[in-house]
Amino acid sequence: MQLINPSEVQRRLDTLKDQDLYIHLEMTTGAYAAHRDSSKHPAANFITNALIRYTHGSISGNGPYRVGLKMPQGWAYSEGLTHFEESEPERLIMAGHDSQGKLVVSLQLSREPF
């Protein structure tokens, strides 16, 4: 994965809008490792292979980045994104890693299921 290039991510968001897409969205603040440090509040969310269609997608921030997807009935939103996968031209795969390189958040969009 490469550091996010906001103009390239925006270009891909524009390319994928107004289409049925599969979304993978997850976030963890240490839910998998909370048993090692009881001072950490375990929190996580996860959704995969749900169909969405957005009418407007945008990336903002100076890094870590935020991506918002405006849908007819609401929004999908992800914050803390730091990296994206350049070698996946048909899918948009983004992730946020903490200072130790651990995954904190992931947002992925694809025309095919994950």
C-alpha positions as a LaTeX table, in Angstrom:
\begin{tabular}{lrrr}
\hline
Residue & $x$ (\AA) & $y$ (\AA) & $z$ (\AA) \\
\hline
Met1 & 0.00 & 0.00 & 0.00 \\
Gln2 & 1.06 & 3.57 & $-0.70$ \\
Leu3 & 0.42 & 6.78 & 1.20 \\
Ile4 & $-2.87$ & 8.28 & 0.05 \\
Asn5 & $-2.68$ & 10.53 & $-3.00$ \\
Pro6 & $-5.86$ & 12.60 & $-2.53$ \\
Ser7 & $-6.26$ & 13.50 & $-6.21$ \\
Glu8 & $-5.96$ & 9.84 & $-7.28$ \\
Val9 & $-8.43$ & 8.69 & $-4.62$ \\
Gln10 & $-10.85$ & 11.45 & $-5.69$ \\
Arg11 & $-10.51$ & 10.38 & $-9.32$ \\
Arg12 & $-11.38$ & 6.80 & $-8.36$ \\
Leu13 & $-14.30$ & 7.91 & $-6.21$ \\
Asp14 & $-15.67$ & 9.86 & $-9.18$ \\
Thr15 & $-15.22$ & 6.83 & $-11.46$ \\
Leu16 & $-17.19$ & 4.55 & $-9.12$ \\
Lys17 & $-20.14$ & 6.83 & $-8.31$ \\
Asp18 & $-23.70$ & 6.07 & $-9.48$ \\
Gln19 & $-22.99$ & 2.32 & $-9.63$ \\
Asp20 & $-23.98$ & $-0.63$ & $-7.48$ \\
Leu21 & $-20.88$ & $-1.37$ & $-5.41$ \\
Tyr22 & $-19.87$ & $-3.70$ & $-2.64$ \\
Ile23 & $-18.51$ & $-1.99$ & 0.44 \\
His24 & $-16.18$ & $-3.28$ & 3.12 \\
Leu25 & $-15.91$ & $-0.96$ & 6.11 \\
Glu26 & $-14.23$ & $-1.80$ & 9.40 \\
Met27 & $-12.76$ & $-0.03$ & 12.37 \\
Thr28 & $-11.06$ & $-1.27$ & 15.52 \\
Thr29 & $-9.57$ & 0.57 & 18.46 \\
Gly30 & $-7.97$ & $-2.54$ & 19.85 \\
Ala31 & $-10.93$ & $-4.85$ & 20.24 \\
Tyr32 & $-8.79$ & $-7.79$ & 19.18 \\
Ala33 & $-6.05$ & $-7.01$ & 21.69 \\
Ala34 & $-7.98$ & $-5.52$ & 24.64 \\
His35 & $-7.27$ & $-8.66$ & 26.66 \\
Arg36 & $-3.59$ & $-7.64$ & 26.75 \\
Asp37 & $-4.24$ & $-4.12$ & 28.06 \\
Ser38 & $-7.34$ & $-3.64$ & 30.18 \\
Ser39 & $-6.97$ & 0.16 & 29.99 \\
Lys40 & $-7.98$ & 0.11 & 26.31 \\
His41 & $-11.66$ & 0.34 & 25.56 \\
Pro42 & $-12.46$ & $-2.38$ & 23.02 \\
Ala43 & $-14.46$ & $-1.03$ & 20.10 \\
Ala44 & $-14.92$ & $-2.28$ & 16.57 \\
Asn45 & $-17.33$ & $-2.29$ & 13.64 \\
Phe46 & $-17.41$ & $-4.36$ & 10.51 \\
Ile47 & $-19.60$ & $-4.57$ & 7.42 \\
Thr48 & $-18.65$ & $-6.43$ & 4.27 \\
Asn49 & $-20.23$ & $-7.12$ & 0.88 \\
Ala50 & $-23.19$ & $-4.80$ & 1.47 \\
Leu51 & $-24.46$ & $-3.13$ & $-1.70$ \\
Ile52 & $-24.38$ & 0.65 & $-1.86$ \\
Arg53 & $-24.73$ & 3.31 & $-4.54$ \\
Tyr54 & $-23.43$ & 6.80 & $-3.90$ \\
Thr55 & $-24.15$ & 9.97 & $-5.82$ \\
His56 & $-21.18$ & 11.92 & $-4.50$ \\
Gly57 & $-17.91$ & 10.75 & $-2.98$ \\
Ser58 & $-15.20$ & 13.00 & $-1.60$ \\
Ile59 & $-11.89$ & 12.84 & 0.21 \\
Ser60 & $-10.84$ & 15.62 & 2.56 \\
Gly61 & $-8.27$ & 16.45 & 5.19 \\
Asn62 & $-4.51$ & 16.75 & 5.23 \\
Gly63 & $-3.76$ & 13.21 & 6.37 \\
Pro64 & $-5.10$ & 11.15 & 7.90 \\
Tyr65 & $-7.95$ & 11.60 & 5.45 \\
Arg66 & $-11.74$ & 11.38 & 5.56 \\
Val67 & $-13.89$ & 9.85 & 2.84 \\
Gly68 & $-17.63$ & 10.50 & 2.66 \\
Leu69 & $-20.08$ & 8.77 & 0.34 \\
Lys70 & $-23.44$ & 10.53 & $-0.14$ \\
Met71 & $-26.23$ & 8.06 & $-0.84$ \\
Pro72 & $-29.87$ & 8.83 & $-1.64$ \\
Gln73 & $-30.90$ & 7.89 & 1.91 \\
Gly74 & $-27.82$ & 8.89 & 3.94 \\
Trp75 & $-24.06$ & 8.80 & 4.21 \\
Ala76 & $-21.22$ & 6.34 & 4.68 \\
Tyr77 & $-18.17$ & 7.96 & 6.24 \\
Ser78 & $-14.68$ & 6.84 & 7.19 \\
Glu79 & $-11.99$ & 8.84 & 8.96 \\
Gly80 & $-8.34$ & 8.12 & 9.71 \\
Leu81 & $-7.34$ & 6.79 & 6.28 \\
Thr82 & $-3.63$ & 6.89 & 5.51 \\
His83 & $-2.94$ & 4.40 & 2.67 \\
Phe84 & $-4.47$ & 3.09 & $-0.55$ \\
Glu85 & $-3.72$ & 0.27 & $-2.94$ \\
Glu86 & $-2.46$ & 1.57 & $-6.29$ \\
Ser87 & $-2.32$ & $-1.85$ & $-7.96$ \\
Glu88 & $-6.11$ & $-2.42$ & $-7.80$ \\
Pro89 & $-7.50$ & $-0.32$ & $-10.68$ \\
Glu90 & $-11.01$ & $-1.89$ & $-10.51$ \\
Arg91 & $-11.35$ & $-1.51$ & $-6.73$ \\
Leu92 & $-10.67$ & 1.28 & $-4.28$ \\
Ile93 & $-8.93$ & $-0.12$ & $-1.21$ \\
Met94 & $-8.00$ & 2.30 & 1.57 \\
Ala95 & $-6.74$ & 1.76 & 5.09 \\
Gly96 & $-5.66$ & 3.74 & 8.11 \\
His97 & $-2.68$ & 2.57 & 10.12 \\
Asp98 & $-1.58$ & 3.81 & 13.53 \\
Ser99 & 1.96 & 4.91 & 14.41 \\
Gln100 & 2.92 & 1.26 & 14.99 \\
Gly101 & 1.62 & 0.23 & 11.55 \\
Lys102 & $-1.44$ & $-1.58$ & 12.91 \\
Leu103 & $-4.71$ & $-1.42$ & 11.00 \\
Val104 & $-7.24$ & 0.92 & 12.59 \\
Val105 & $-9.74$ & 1.53 & 9.78 \\
Ser106 & $-10.45$ & 0.17 & 6.32 \\
Leu107 & $-12.78$ & 1.32 & 3.53 \\
Gln108 & $-13.00$ & $-0.68$ & 0.32 \\
Leu109 & $-15.28$ & $-0.34$ & $-2.71$ \\
Ser110 & $-15.65$ & $-2.81$ & $-5.57$ \\
Arg111 & $-18.01$ & $-3.82$ & $-8.37$ \\
Glu112 & $-17.41$ & $-7.45$ & $-7.30$ \\
Pro113 & $-17.79$ & $-8.95$ & $-3.80$ \\
Phe114 & $-14.74$ & $-9.12$ & $-1.57$ \\
\hline
\end{tabular}
